[in-house]
Amino acid sequence: MIEPIPAITLPPCNRPQQEAQWLENALKEWLDREFLPELVNQKIAQRAASVFLRQRMEGENDVGSLLMAILTEMRGFDFSKSFYSEFAVANAVSDLLLNSLGIDTCCGQS
Protein backbone atom coordinates (compact mmCIF):
# COMPACT_ATOMS: atom_id res chain seq x y z
CA MET A 1 0.00 0.00 0.00
CA ILE A 2 1.26 3.47 -0.85
CA GLU A 3 1.88 5.70 2.15
CA PRO A 4 0.91 9.38 1.91
CA ILE A 5 3.70 11.91 2.03
CA PRO A 6 3.81 13.35 5.54
CA ALA A 7 3.29 17.08 5.98
CA ILE A 8 6.40 19.17 6.45
CA THR A 9 6.10 21.86 9.06
CA LEU A 10 8.28 24.76 10.05
CA PRO A 11 9.06 25.36 13.69
CA PRO A 12 6.77 27.87 15.39
CA CYS A 13 7.60 31.41 14.35
CA ASN A 14 9.31 33.45 17.05
CA ARG A 15 10.65 36.24 14.83
CA PRO A 16 8.29 36.64 11.86
CA GLN A 17 9.88 39.85 10.54
CA GLN A 18 13.32 38.23 10.52
CA GLU A 19 11.98 35.12 8.73
CA ALA A 20 10.24 37.26 6.11
CA GLN A 21 13.39 39.33 5.53
CA TRP A 22 15.44 36.15 5.12
CA LEU A 23 12.92 34.80 2.63
CA GLU A 24 12.82 38.05 0.67
CA ASN A 25 16.62 38.15 0.37
CA ALA A 26 16.96 34.46 -0.45
CA LEU A 27 14.18 34.57 -3.05
CA LYS A 28 15.59 37.67 -4.74
CA GLU A 29 19.01 35.98 -4.93
CA TRP A 30 17.41 32.88 -6.44
CA LEU A 31 15.40 34.90 -8.99
CA ASP A 32 18.48 36.91 -10.00
CA ARG A 33 20.60 33.77 -10.33
CA GLU A 34 18.12 31.69 -12.33
CA PHE A 35 17.74 34.08 -15.29
CA LEU A 36 18.74 37.72 -15.20
CA PRO A 37 18.89 40.22 -12.37
CA GLU A 38 15.84 42.40 -13.01
CA LEU A 39 14.23 45.20 -11.00
CA VAL A 40 10.95 43.29 -10.91
CA ASN A 41 12.65 40.47 -8.99
CA GLN A 42 12.78 42.67 -5.88
CA LYS A 43 9.05 43.36 -6.14
CA ILE A 44 8.31 39.67 -6.59
CA ALA A 45 10.42 38.78 -3.55
CA GLN A 46 8.78 41.50 -1.46
CA ARG A 47 5.28 40.35 -2.38
CA ALA A 48 6.01 36.69 -1.66
CA ALA A 49 7.69 37.58 1.66
CA SER A 50 4.68 39.71 2.60
CA VAL A 51 2.30 36.80 2.03
CA PHE A 52 4.65 34.50 3.94
CA LEU A 53 4.84 36.96 6.86
CA ARG A 54 1.09 37.30 7.13
CA GLN A 55 0.59 33.53 7.00
CA ARG A 56 3.25 32.88 9.63
CA MET A 57 1.82 35.57 11.91
CA GLU A 58 -1.54 33.82 11.60
CA GLY A 59 0.11 30.64 12.86
CA GLU A 60 0.62 28.73 9.61
CA ASN A 61 3.54 26.31 9.86
CA ASP A 62 2.71 23.78 7.13
CA VAL A 63 5.00 24.23 4.11
CA GLY A 64 2.33 22.97 1.70
CA SER A 65 -0.20 25.47 3.00
CA LEU A 66 2.34 28.28 2.80
CA LEU A 67 3.10 27.29 -0.80
CA MET A 68 -0.61 27.35 -1.70
CA ALA A 69 -1.12 30.76 -0.05
CA ILE A 70 1.81 32.25 -1.96
CA LEU A 71 0.67 30.66 -5.21
CA THR A 72 -2.87 31.95 -4.78
CA GLU A 73 -1.90 35.48 -3.84
CA MET A 74 0.84 35.78 -6.47
CA ARG A 75 -1.79 35.10 -9.15
CA GLY A 76 -2.70 38.79 -8.82
CA PHE A 77 0.88 39.93 -9.44
CA ASP A 78 1.74 41.34 -12.89
CA PHE A 79 4.45 39.00 -14.20
CA SER A 80 4.48 40.60 -17.67
CA LYS A 81 7.96 42.11 -17.04
CA SER A 82 9.40 38.90 -15.67
CA PHE A 83 10.50 35.47 -16.82
CA TYR A 84 8.66 33.96 -13.86
CA SER A 85 5.12 32.99 -12.92
CA GLU A 86 3.32 32.46 -9.64
CA PHE A 87 4.11 28.74 -9.93
CA ALA A 88 7.86 29.29 -10.26
CA VAL A 89 7.84 31.68 -7.31
CA ALA A 90 5.82 29.39 -5.03
CA ASN A 91 8.02 26.43 -5.94
CA ALA A 92 11.17 28.46 -5.30
CA VAL A 93 9.85 29.51 -1.88
CA SER A 94 9.07 25.90 -1.08
CA ASP A 95 12.57 24.80 -2.09
CA LEU A 96 14.15 27.57 -0.01
CA LEU A 97 12.10 26.61 3.04
CA LEU A 98 12.87 22.90 2.62
CA ASN A 99 16.57 23.63 2.18
CA SER A 100 16.49 25.69 5.38
CA LEU A 101 15.18 22.58 7.15
CA GLY A 102 17.95 20.42 5.66
CA ILE A 103 15.63 18.57 3.29
CA ASP A 104 17.05 17.69 -0.14
CA THR A 105 14.58 19.15 -2.64
CA CYS A 106 15.84 16.92 -5.41
CA CYS A 107 14.75 13.68 -3.86
CA GLY A 108 12.76 14.73 -0.80
CA GLN A 109 15.15 13.11 1.65
CA SER A 110 16.96 14.60 4.65
TIVO-2410 file (N, C-alpha, C; in nm, 3 decimals):
# residues 110
REC num residu      c1      c2      c3 atome chaine
REC   1      M   0.083  -0.117   0.000     N      A
REC   1      M   0.000   0.000   0.000    CA      A
REC   1      M   0.088   0.125   0.000     C      A
REC   2      I   0.050   0.223  -0.075     N      A
REC   2      I   0.126   0.347  -0.085    CA      A
REC   2      I   0.096   0.435   0.036     C      A
REC   3      E   0.202   0.483   0.099     N      A
REC   3      E   0.188   0.570   0.215    CA      A
REC   3      E   0.183   0.716   0.169     C      A
REC   4      P   0.095   0.796   0.227     N      A
REC   4      P   0.091   0.938   0.191    CA      A
REC   4      P   0.218   1.008   0.236     C      A
REC   5      I   0.253   1.112   0.166     N      A
REC   5      I   0.370   1.191   0.203    CA      A
REC   5      I   0.334   1.272   0.327     C      A
REC   6      P   0.414   1.261   0.432     N      A
REC   6      P   0.381   1.335   0.554    CA      A
REC   6      P   0.399   1.486   0.532     C      A
REC   7      A   0.320   1.562   0.605     N      A
REC   7      A   0.329   1.708   0.598    CA      A
REC   7      A   0.465   1.752   0.652     C      A
REC   8      I   0.515   1.858   0.597     N      A
REC   8      I   0.640   1.917   0.645    CA      A
REC   8      I   0.604   2.049   0.711     C      A
REC   9      T   0.644   2.064   0.834     N      A
REC   9      T   0.610   2.186   0.906    CA      A
REC   9      T   0.735   2.260   0.951     C      A
REC  10      L   0.722   2.390   0.953     N      A
REC  10      L   0.828   2.476   1.005    CA      A
REC  10      L   0.812   2.485   1.156     C      A
REC  11      P   0.920   2.514   1.225     N      A
REC  11      P   0.906   2.536   1.369    CA      A
REC  11      P   0.817   2.659   1.393     C      A
REC  12      P   0.758   2.668   1.510     N      A
REC  12      P   0.677   2.787   1.539    CA      A
REC  12      P   0.760   2.914   1.517     C      A
REC  13      C   0.693   3.016   1.474     N      A
REC  13      C   0.760   3.141   1.435    CA      A
REC  13      C   0.777   3.232   1.557     C      A
REC  14      N   0.902   3.255   1.594     N      A
REC  14      N   0.931   3.345   1.705    CA      A
REC  14      N   0.967   3.485   1.657     C      A
REC  15      R   1.023   3.494   1.538     N      A
REC  15      R   1.065   3.624   1.483    CA      A
REC  15      R   1.015   3.636   1.338     C      A
REC  16      P   0.886   3.664   1.321     N      A
REC  16      P   0.829   3.664   1.186    CA      A
REC  16      P   0.893   3.766   1.091     C      A
REC  17      Q   0.926   3.883   1.141     N      A
REC  17      Q   0.988   3.985   1.054    CA      A
REC  17      Q   1.123   3.936   1.003     C      A
REC  18      Q   1.200   3.874   1.090     N      A
REC  18      Q   1.332   3.823   1.052    CA      A
REC  18      Q   1.318   3.710   0.949     C      A
REC  19      E   1.222   3.620   0.970     N      A
REC  19      E   1.198   3.512   0.873    CA      A
REC  19      E   1.160   3.569   0.737     C      A
REC  20      A   1.070   3.667   0.737     N      A
REC  20      A   1.024   3.726   0.611    CA      A
REC  20      A   1.139   3.796   0.539     C      A
REC  21      Q   1.224   3.865   0.615     N      A
REC  21      Q   1.339   3.933   0.553    CA      A
REC  21      Q   1.435   3.831   0.493     C      A
REC  22      W   1.458   3.721   0.566     N      A
REC  22      W   1.544   3.615   0.512    CA      A
REC  22      W   1.486   3.562   0.381     C      A
REC  23      L   1.355   3.534   0.383     N      A
REC  23      L   1.292   3.480   0.263    CA      A
REC  23      L   1.301   3.578   0.147     C      A
REC  24      E   1.274   3.704   0.173     N      A
REC  24      E   1.282   3.805   0.067    CA      A
REC  24      E   1.421   3.808   0.005     C      A
REC  25      N   1.524   3.811   0.088     N      A
REC  25      N   1.662   3.815   0.037    CA      A
REC  25      N   1.698   3.688  -0.038     C      A
REC  26      A   1.662   3.574   0.019     N      A
REC  26      A   1.696   3.446  -0.045    CA      A
REC  26      A   1.621   3.429  -0.178     C      A
REC  27      L   1.495   3.469  -0.181     N      A
REC  27      L   1.418   3.457  -0.305    CA      A
REC  27      L   1.471   3.551  -0.412     C      A
REC  28      K   1.504   3.674  -0.375     N      A
REC  28      K   1.559   3.767  -0.474    CA      A
REC  28      K   1.690   3.713  -0.531     C      A
REC  29      E   1.776   3.659  -0.445     N      A
REC  29      E   1.901   3.598  -0.493    CA      A
REC  29      E   1.872   3.486  -0.591     C      A
REC  30      W   1.776   3.401  -0.557     N      A
REC  30      W   1.741   3.288  -0.644    CA      A
REC  30      W   1.687   3.338  -0.778     C      A
REC  31      L   1.597   3.435  -0.775     N      A
REC  31      L   1.540   3.490  -0.899    CA      A
REC  31      L   1.649   3.550  -0.987     C      A
REC  32      D   1.739   3.627  -0.925     N      A
REC  32      D   1.848   3.691  -1.000    CA      A
REC  32      D   1.944   3.588  -1.059     C      A
REC  33      R   1.965   3.480  -0.988     N      A
REC  33      R   2.060   3.377  -1.033    CA      A
REC  33      R   2.003   3.288  -1.143     C      A
REC  34      E   1.873   3.261  -1.138     N      A
REC  34      E   1.812   3.169  -1.233    CA      A
REC  34      E   1.810   3.223  -1.377     C      A
REC  35      F   1.774   3.348  -1.394     N      A
REC  35      F   1.774   3.408  -1.529    CA      A
REC  35      F   1.862   3.531  -1.529     C      A
REC  36      L   1.801   3.646  -1.519     N      A
REC  36      L   1.874   3.772  -1.520    CA      A
REC  36      L   1.834   3.856  -1.400     C      A
REC  37      P   1.929   3.928  -1.343     N      A
REC  37      P   1.889   4.022  -1.237    CA      A
REC  37      P   1.800   4.131  -1.299     C      A
REC  38      E   1.678   4.141  -1.250     N      A
REC  38      E   1.584   4.240  -1.301    CA      A
REC  38      E   1.525   4.317  -1.183     C      A
REC  39      L   1.484   4.441  -1.206     N      A
REC  39      L   1.423   4.520  -1.100    CA      A
REC  39      L   1.296   4.455  -1.046     C      A
REC  40      V   1.221   4.391  -1.133     N      A
REC  40      V   1.095   4.329  -1.091    CA      A
REC  40      V   1.118   4.214  -0.992     C      A
REC  41      N   1.236   4.157  -0.992     N      A
REC  41      N   1.265   4.047  -0.899    CA      A
REC  41      N   1.251   4.091  -0.754     C      A
REC  42      Q   1.291   4.214  -0.724     N      A
REC  42      Q   1.278   4.267  -0.588    CA      A
REC  42      Q   1.131   4.277  -0.549     C      A
REC  43      K   1.048   4.323  -0.642     N      A
REC  43      K   0.905   4.336  -0.614    CA      A
REC  43      K   0.840   4.200  -0.594     C      A
REC  44      I   0.882   4.103  -0.674     N      A
REC  44      I   0.831   3.967  -0.659    CA      A
REC  44      I   0.868   3.913  -0.522     C      A
REC  45      A   0.994   3.929  -0.484     N      A
REC  45      A   1.042   3.878  -0.355    CA      A
REC  45      A   0.970   3.948  -0.239     C      A
REC  46      Q   0.949   4.077  -0.251     N      A
REC  46      Q   0.878   4.150  -0.146    CA      A
REC  46      Q   0.734   4.101  -0.132     C      A
REC  47      R   0.668   4.081  -0.243     N      A
REC  47      R   0.528   4.035  -0.238    CA      A
REC  47      R   0.518   3.896  -0.177     C      A
REC  48      A   0.604   3.805  -0.220     N      A
REC  48      A   0.601   3.669  -0.166    CA      A
REC  48      A   0.633   3.670  -0.016     C      A
REC  49      A   0.731   3.750   0.024     N      A
REC  49      A   0.769   3.758   0.166    CA      A
REC  49      A   0.655   3.818   0.249     C      A
REC  50      S   0.582   3.911   0.191     N      A
REC  50      S   0.468   3.971   0.260    CA      A
REC  50      S   0.358   3.868   0.287     C      A
REC  51      V   0.329   3.787   0.187     N      A
REC  51      V   0.230   3.680   0.203    CA      A
REC  51      V   0.279   3.581   0.309     C      A
REC  52      F   0.404   3.543   0.298     N      A
REC  52      F   0.465   3.450   0.394    CA      A
REC  52      F   0.454   3.505   0.536     C      A
REC  53      L   0.488   3.633   0.554     N      A
REC  53      L   0.484   3.696   0.686    CA      A
REC  53      L   0.343   3.691   0.744     C      A
REC  54      R   0.247   3.729   0.665     N      A
REC  54      R   0.109   3.730   0.713    CA      A
REC  54      R   0.065   3.589   0.753     C      A
REC  55      Q   0.097   3.491   0.670     N      A
REC  55      Q   0.059   3.353   0.700    CA      A
REC  55      Q   0.125   3.303   0.828     C      A
REC  56      R   0.252   3.332   0.843     N      A
REC  56      R   0.325   3.288   0.963    CA      A
REC  56      R   0.271   3.356   1.088     C      A
REC  57      M   0.236   3.485   1.076     N      A
REC  57      M   0.182   3.557   1.191    CA      A
REC  57      M   0.044   3.504   1.229     C      A
REC  58      E  -0.025   3.444   1.132     N      A
REC  58      E  -0.154   3.382   1.160    CA      A
REC  58      E  -0.140   3.239   1.213     C      A
REC  59      G  -0.015   3.194   1.227     N      A
REC  59      G   0.011   3.064   1.286    CA      A
REC  59      G   0.031   2.950   1.188     C      A
REC  60      E   0.043   2.980   1.060     N      A
REC  60      E   0.062   2.873   0.961    CA      A
REC  60      E   0.206   2.824   0.965     C      A
REC  61      N   0.222   2.693   0.983     N      A
REC  61      N   0.354   2.631   0.986    CA      A
REC  61      N   0.373   2.526   0.878     C      A
REC  62      D   0.265   2.484   0.814     N      A
REC  62      D   0.271   2.378   0.713    CA      A
REC  62      D   0.327   2.434   0.582     C      A
REC  63      V   0.435   2.375   0.533     N      A
REC  63      V   0.500   2.423   0.411    CA      A
REC  63      V   0.406   2.416   0.291     C      A
REC  64      G   0.328   2.309   0.281     N      A
REC  64      G   0.233   2.297   0.170    CA      A
REC  64      G   0.128   2.406   0.171     C      A
REC  65      S   0.079   2.440   0.288     N      A
REC  65      S  -0.020   2.547   0.300    CA      A
REC  65      S   0.041   2.682   0.269     C      A
REC  66      L   0.164   2.703   0.312     N      A
REC  66      L   0.234   2.828   0.280    CA      A
REC  66      L   0.253   2.841   0.129     C      A
REC  67      L   0.292   2.730   0.065     N      A
REC  67      L   0.310   2.729  -0.080    CA      A
REC  67      L   0.180   2.766  -0.151     C      A
REC  68      M   0.068   2.707  -0.107     N      A
REC  68      M  -0.061   2.735  -0.170    CA      A
REC  68      M  -0.104   2.880  -0.149     C      A
REC  69      A  -0.078   2.936  -0.032     N      A
REC  69      A  -0.112   3.076  -0.005    CA      A
REC  69      A  -0.032   3.169  -0.095     C      A
REC  70      I   0.096   3.142  -0.110     N      A
REC  70      I   0.181   3.225  -0.196    CA      A
REC  70      I   0.138   3.210  -0.341     C      A
REC  71      L   0.114   3.089  -0.384     N      A
REC  71      L   0.067   3.066  -0.521    CA      A
REC  71      L  -0.062   3.142  -0.548     C      A
REC  72      T  -0.157   3.130  -0.459     N      A
REC  72      T  -0.287   3.195  -0.478    CA      A
REC  72      T  -0.275   3.347  -0.483     C      A
REC  73      E  -0.200   3.402  -0.389     N      A
REC  73      E  -0.190   3.548  -0.384    CA      A
REC  73      E  -0.100   3.605  -0.493     C      A
REC  74      M  -0.003   3.529  -0.539     N      A
REC  74      M   0.084   3.578  -0.647    CA      A
REC  74      M   0.013   3.576  -0.781     C      A
REC  75      R  -0.103   3.511  -0.788     N      A
REC  75      R  -0.179   3.510  -0.915    CA      A
REC  75      R  -0.219   3.653  -0.953     C      A
REC  76      G  -0.233   3.741  -0.854     N      A
REC  76      G  -0.270   3.879  -0.882    CA      A
REC  76      G  -0.152   3.968  -0.916     C      A
REC  77      F  -0.031   3.915  -0.913     N      A
REC  77      F   0.088   3.993  -0.944    CA      A
REC  77      F   0.106   4.001  -1.096     C      A
REC  78      D   0.150   4.115  -1.145     N      A
REC  78      D   0.174   4.134  -1.289    CA      A
REC  78      D   0.314   4.080  -1.324     C      A
REC  79      F   0.318   3.963  -1.382     N      A
REC  79      F   0.445   3.900  -1.420    CA      A
REC  79      F   0.486   3.934  -1.563     C      A
REC  80      S   0.421   4.030  -1.627     N      A
REC  80      S   0.448   4.060  -1.767    CA      A
REC  80      S   0.591   4.110  -1.791     C      A
REC  81      K   0.658   4.162  -1.688     N      A
REC  81      K   0.796   4.211  -1.704    CA      A
REC  81      K   0.896   4.114  -1.642     C      A
REC  82      S   0.857   3.990  -1.632     N      A
REC  82      S   0.940   3.890  -1.567    CA      A
REC  82      S   0.941   3.761  -1.648     C      A
REC  83      F   1.044   3.680  -1.624     N      A
REC  83      F   1.050   3.547  -1.682    CA      A
REC  83      F   0.971   3.446  -1.600     C      A
REC  84      Y   0.927   3.487  -1.482     N      A
REC  84      Y   0.866   3.396  -1.386    CA      A
REC  84      Y   0.715   3.399  -1.389     C      A
REC  85      S   0.657   3.306  -1.313     N      A
REC  85      S   0.512   3.299  -1.292    CA      A
REC  85      S   0.489   3.272  -1.144     C      A
REC  86      E   0.363   3.275  -1.104     N      A
REC  86      E   0.332   3.246  -0.964    CA      A
REC  86      E   0.374   3.105  -0.926     C      A
REC  87      F   0.372   3.012  -1.021     N      A
REC  87      F   0.411   2.874  -0.993    CA      A
REC  87      F   0.561   2.865  -0.965     C      A
REC  88      A   0.641   2.931  -1.046     N      A
REC  88      A   0.786   2.929  -1.026    CA      A
REC  88      A   0.823   2.992  -0.892     C      A
REC  89      V   0.756   3.100  -0.857     N      A
REC  89      V   0.784   3.168  -0.731    CA      A
REC  89      V   0.746   3.081  -0.612     C      A
REC  90      A   0.626   3.025  -0.614     N      A
REC  90      A   0.582   2.939  -0.503    CA      A
REC  90      A   0.673   2.818  -0.489     C      A
REC  91      N   0.711   2.758  -0.599     N      A
REC  91      N   0.802   2.643  -0.594    CA      A
REC  91      N   0.939   2.682  -0.540     C      A
REC  92      A   0.988   2.799  -0.580     N      A
REC  92      A   1.117   2.846  -0.530    CA      A
REC  92      A   1.110   2.869  -0.380     C      A
REC  93      V   1.002   2.930  -0.332     N      A
REC  93      V   0.985   2.951  -0.188    CA      A
REC  93      V   0.984   2.817  -0.117     C      A
REC  94      S   0.912   2.722  -0.169     N      A
REC  94      S   0.907   2.590  -0.108    CA      A
REC  94      S   1.047   2.528  -0.101     C      A
REC  95      D   1.121   2.534  -0.208     N      A
REC  95      D   1.257   2.480  -0.209    CA      A
REC  95      D   1.345   2.550  -0.106     C      A
REC  96      L   1.335   2.683  -0.098     N      A
REC  96      L   1.415   2.757  -0.001    CA      A
REC  96      L   1.380   2.717   0.142     C      A
REC  97      L   1.252   2.701   0.169     N      A
REC  97      L   1.210   2.661   0.304    CA      A
REC  97      L   1.258   2.519   0.335     C      A
REC  98      L   1.242   2.428   0.240     N      A
REC  98      L   1.287   2.290   0.262    CA      A
REC  98      L   1.438   2.283   0.282     C      A
REC  99      N   1.511   2.359   0.202     N      A
REC  99      N   1.657   2.363   0.218    CA      A
REC  99      N   1.695   2.416   0.356     C      A
REC 100      S   1.620   2.514   0.405     N      A
REC 100      S   1.649   2.569   0.538    CA      A
REC 100      S   1.626   2.466   0.648     C      A
REC 101      L   1.543   2.367   0.621     N      A
REC 101      L   1.518   2.258   0.715    CA      A
REC 101      L   1.612   2.140   0.695     C      A
REC 102      G   1.700   2.150   0.596     N      A
REC 102      G   1.795   2.042   0.566    CA      A
REC 102      G   1.736   1.930   0.484     C      A
REC 103      I   1.628   1.959   0.412     N      A
REC 103      I   1.563   1.857   0.329    CA      A
REC 103      I   1.609   1.875   0.185     C      A
REC 104      D   1.658   1.767   0.125     N      A
REC 104      D   1.705   1.769  -0.014    CA      A
REC 104      D   1.583   1.783  -0.106     C      A
REC 105      T   1.573   1.892  -0.178     N      A
REC 105      T   1.458   1.915  -0.264    CA      A
REC 105      T   1.462   1.833  -0.391     C      A
REC 106      C   1.574   1.778  -0.423     N      A
REC 106      C   1.584   1.692  -0.541    CA      A
REC 106      C   1.509   1.562  -0.522     C      A
REC 107      C   1.531   1.501  -0.408     N      A
REC 107      C   1.475   1.368  -0.386    CA      A
REC 107      C   1.383   1.359  -0.265     C      A
REC 108      G   1.365   1.470  -0.195     N      A
REC 108      G   1.276   1.473  -0.080    CA      A
REC 108      G   1.327   1.400   0.043     C      A
REC 109      Q   1.456   1.382   0.050     N      A
REC 109      Q   1.515   1.311   0.165    CA      A
REC 109      Q   1.599   1.408   0.247     C      A
REC 110      S   1.611   1.379   0.375     N      A
REC 110      S   1.696   1.460   0.465    CA      A
REC 110      S   1.842   1.431   0.441     C      A
***
